[in-house]
């Protein structure tokens, strides 16, 4: 009887925690969007945007700092730079 209660509690606990774990994992796959008020458009923060941001930081001789932690003026400066450097000029197409 004691084993049955322990097993029941374990099953109930995993049943209740399952959706929380899945929900937390889902949140990491969503892209963030940042508004560029000068151009009045949004920038989706995905893998390409992060790569471009790293190129920008390298050109500016700055260490990496998460874009979400940057001040508004730094973000505006990056957005101006980004509009002058589209993906085609930043990333060479990979030939397979």
Phi and psi in degrees as a GROMACS rama.xvg file:
@    title "Ramachandran Plot"
@    xaxis  label "Phi"
@    yaxis  label "Psi"
@TYPE xy
-63.2354  -40.0886  UNK-2
-65.5344  -38.212  UNK-3
-62.6475  -41.0359  UNK-4
-65.6408  -40.9819  UNK-5
-64.9434  -45.3396  UNK-6
-62.5966  -41.6517  UNK-7
-62.5234  -43.1379  UNK-8
-64.5598  -39.37  UNK-9
-64.648  -45.1859  UNK-10
-64.023  -44.0186  UNK-11
-62.9039  -42.8257  UNK-12
-62.4749  -44.2417  UNK-13
-68.9414  -32.8142  UNK-14
-64.8575  -40.5015  UNK-15
-75.7234  -33.4207  UNK-16
-84.4684  -21.1737  UNK-17
-53.0829  -54.789  UNK-18
-61.9007  -31.8316  UNK-19
-66.3993  -43.1995  UNK-20
-65.9954  -44.006  UNK-21
-65.1751  -41.6095  UNK-22
-63.2886  -42.3285  UNK-23
-64.1166  -35.307  UNK-24
-70.9053  -36.737  UNK-25
-60.3515  -38.8032  UNK-26
-61.2643  -31.9703  UNK-27
-72.8848  -17.2808  UNK-28
-92.3894  -8.42661  UNK-29
-79.39  142.39  UNK-30
-84.0909  141.721  UNK-31
-88.0021  154.056  UNK-32
-121.465  139.579  UNK-33
-122.795  134.776  UNK-34
-88.4689  130.416  UNK-35
-100.629  101.558  UNK-36
-72.2855  -23.4684  UNK-37
-69.5244  -41.9366  UNK-38
-96.7226  -7.91249  UNK-39
55.8901  49.0476  UNK-40
-142.44  171.956  UNK-41
-108.005  146.686  UNK-42
-113.164  121.869  UNK-43
-82.5739  126.251  UNK-44
-88.797  100.669  UNK-45
-129.63  -165.956  UNK-46
-61.0498  -42.033  UNK-47
-65.2801  -41.361  UNK-48
-66.6803  -37.695  UNK-49
-66.2605  -39.5514  UNK-50
-62.7616  -43.5178  UNK-51
-63.4423  -39.9132  UNK-52
-62.3325  -38.4478  UNK-53
-67.8272  -36.3516  UNK-54
-63.947  -44.0015  UNK-55
-58.0077  -47.2535  UNK-56
-62.9692  -37.6732  UNK-57
-65.5508  -42.2819  UNK-58
-63.9913  -33.2334  UNK-59
-86.2816  -1.01425  UNK-60
57.7388  45.3147  UNK-61
-118.284  150.558  UNK-62
-76.3746  155.289  UNK-63
-66.2357  133.959  UNK-64
-142.926  132.945  UNK-65
-52.0003  137.005  UNK-66
-60.194  -33.8103  UNK-67
-68.1528  -13.4545  UNK-68
-99.0476  -3.43261  UNK-69
-76.1603  151.231  UNK-70
-71.0161  160.261  UNK-71
-59.491  -40.9117  UNK-72
-63.9288  -38.2948  UNK-73
-66.2  -37.9117  UNK-74
-63.7684  -43.954  UNK-75
-61.6834  -40.5194  UNK-76
-63.5019  -42.4564  UNK-77
-63.1715  -44.3406  UNK-78
-61.9086  -40.9232  UNK-79
-59.66  -45.6613  UNK-80
-62.351  -41.5643  UNK-81
-64.7192  -38.022  UNK-82
-67.779  -23.1492  UNK-83
-86.5694  -11.353  UNK-84
-129.659  79.6968  UNK-85
-68.4401  168.028  UNK-86
-54.3812  -39.5486  UNK-87
-61.127  -30.1138  UNK-88
-88.4579  -20.5914  UNK-89
-89.0019  -39.8846  UNK-90
-117.022  127.367  UNK-91
-77.7879  139.799  UNK-92
-69.0525  135.554  UNK-93
-81.9369  129.302  UNK-94
-95.6813  129.063  UNK-95
